[in-house]
Amino acid sequence: MSTLAALGGDPVRTEPYPPWPDFDDRDVEAVTAVIRSGRWGGFPYPGPQTQAFLDAFLEMQGGNYAVAMVNGTVTMEVACRAAGIGWGDEVIVPACTFQATAAAPMAAGAIPVIADIDPDTLCIDPKAVEAAITERTRAIIPVHVGAQMADMDAIMAIAEAHDLIVIEDCAHAHGAKWRGQGAGTIGHFGSFSLQSSKILTTGEGGVLICRTKELADRAASVVDCGRPHGAMTEPFTIGTNYRMTEIQAALGQVALERFPAQAKARETMGDYMDEALSDVPGVRVLPRDERHTTRSFYRYVFAIDPAEFGAQREAVAYALIQEGVPTELGYPPMHMYDLFQPALTHLPVARAFPERFRFDELSLPGAERLCRYESIWFDETVFRAGPQGVDDAVTALRKVQENAGELQAAFDQWVADGMEDLDL
Ligand SMILES: Cc1ncc(COP(=O)(O)O)c(C=O)c1O
């Protein structure tokens, strides 16, 4: 049995995985051309680069209308505002997501209601959505997280029955499809982050796909300081400047040229990973829903049974990183974030309704189990390194499993010694 790199042995992989973001001379030329044009910013909205980027984005993802913005958080705030969701309204969000999914409706004045996840997908559980609906509920934000998609059939049925807006958070799902239909085009809105680690990036940026022209015009008005758009003759609302710049949009067009080949490589290697992980003791491959027809992902998530595997996930993730495999623990259960406790949340809505921010009293067993004890996340780069990239990750995981007892004992000691540079 070879010694774990975490315990002084040789790592499985010494060659770095491919860097991100990917770039070449096309990016440099595209940015240079915008700089030479003298039209750098996003005003007047949309500029020629922004329009060309949005057209190409819709071509890739599907949908008819889209608005470009500064990131994939304000996209969701703007969706709420464009749909007239605001003060005191409730928006149902999943317990396994980045804080932005809850912070965005709060920025619009709404109250996030955190619902549990399906332990097979990590995405919002439709039964939990149904149970969370009150007379104040206005919207649901399903998040397509970690190589999975939320059950959009069930969510749209609930939304239709209760007359709710659906905002798909697609920060992890550029290119993904459900029954052949692009993520973000099934609900009323699809929110995409283009932040630098995301699989389609403009450095920072966001795209909001809108189901109707009217919603898109309202969203454009919100991001363009309230200026009227489309058929409007007056500002839709008090807006702000959330416009994407022309430089970002130029980068986005080049990124879209590369995207199909990158997404295909990840998808093929994701299937290969499913297969390769399936007989590692203590590992559970999350099942594929056959309605999720194109899998495109930012992080690949699998689960361990810590007792059967022989070590806790913190120790496993640490050991995998030492073996040269980019690994993360993913999101903690969101109802446990300090951030959303009213005393620490400086947004007016949390102060105004402290009784509706008692997230500390929630019990969400799916998220508490998966997001605290079972899930482990591989970085997308593992899937852009060909079969060898996946083989190395799986060899590393097997090696960790074979040495799990020794690893856990050492890890417990490091934690007891207060070692803080575990970088998890
Ligand atoms: C699930 C999810 N939603 C929203 C966001 C917010 O995107 P941004 O960083 O572009 O604001 C992110 C990532 O950053 C995310 O992972």
The ligand as a Tripos MOL2 file, in Angstrom:
@<TRIPOS>MOLECULE
LIG
   16    16     1     0     0
SMALL
NO_CHARGES

@<TRIPOS>ATOM
      1 C1        -24.9700   28.6230   -7.5170 C.3       1 LIG1
      2 C2        -24.4540   30.0230   -7.7000 C.ar      1 LIG1
      3 N1        -25.3200   31.0290   -7.8030 N.ar      1 LIG1
      4 C3        -24.9170   32.2940   -7.9830 C.ar      1 LIG1
      5 C4        -23.5760   32.6050   -8.0640 C.ar      1 LIG1
      6 C5        -23.1930   34.0330   -8.1610 C.3       1 LIG1
      7 O1        -22.4960   34.3700   -9.2940 O.3       1 LIG1
      8 P1        -21.5310   35.6280   -9.3060 P.3       1 LIG1
      9 O2        -20.3100   35.2950   -8.5520 O.co2     1 LIG1
     10 O3        -21.2860   35.8450  -10.7650 O.co2     1 LIG1
     11 O4        -22.2740   36.7640   -8.6890 O.co2     1 LIG1
     12 C6        -22.6260   31.5770   -7.9840 C.ar      1 LIG1
     13 C7        -21.1670   31.7440   -8.0850 C.2       1 LIG1
     14 O5        -20.4430   32.5680   -7.8960 O.2       1 LIG1
     15 C8        -23.0790   30.2550   -7.7840 C.ar      1 LIG1
     16 O6        -22.2070   29.2410   -7.6940 O.3       1 LIG1
@<TRIPOS>BOND
     1     1     2 1
     2     2     3 ar
     3     2    15 ar
     4     3     4 ar
     5     4     5 ar
     6     5     6 1
     7     5    12 ar
     8     6     7 1
     9     7     8 1
    10     8     9 2
    11     8    10 1
    12     8    11 1
    13    12    13 1
    14    12    15 ar
    15    13    14 2
    16    15    16 1
@<TRIPOS>SUBSTRUCTURE
     1 LIG1         1 GROUP 0 **** ****
